[in-house]
Amino acid sequence: QVQLVESGGGLVEPGGSLRLSCAASGNIGSIYNMGWYRRAPGKERELVGIITSFGTVNYADSVKGRFSISRDNSKNMVLLQMNSLKPEDTAVYYCYLIRGPGEYWGQGTQVTVSS
């Protein structure tokens, strides 16, 4: 089993920045993909970005140029740097990991962008 724990969510003003962290523990190997999803009020779950074990990243068009994903394989950790935040970025952000046949999710962390 794999456990994912997010941190870094909170309240921020429009135009501000936040950094989310996700730490994975358990039966972790070296070949896996990690990423972030989000779910805004009244909307379906949306992919934010995925980073492979080799560092290749795919971003949703809505966050390109503003968000950045990185990973530290030695620590089994993935980071989401969010800049120029907008009210429409308000959502619960979920970390996830895909490894072999398994797909794992964190509990989510609330990000609220409001003045």
FENPEBEL-V494449 format. One record per helix or strand of 2 or more residues. SS is the DSSP state (A for helix, B for strand). FROM is the first residue (numbers start at 1). TO is the last residue. If there is no record, write none. Layout:
SS FROM TO
SS FROM TO
This chain:
B 2 7
B 10 12
B 18 26
B 33 39
B 46 51
B 57 59
B 67 72
A 73 75
B 77 82
A 87 89
B 91 99
B 102 105
B 109 113
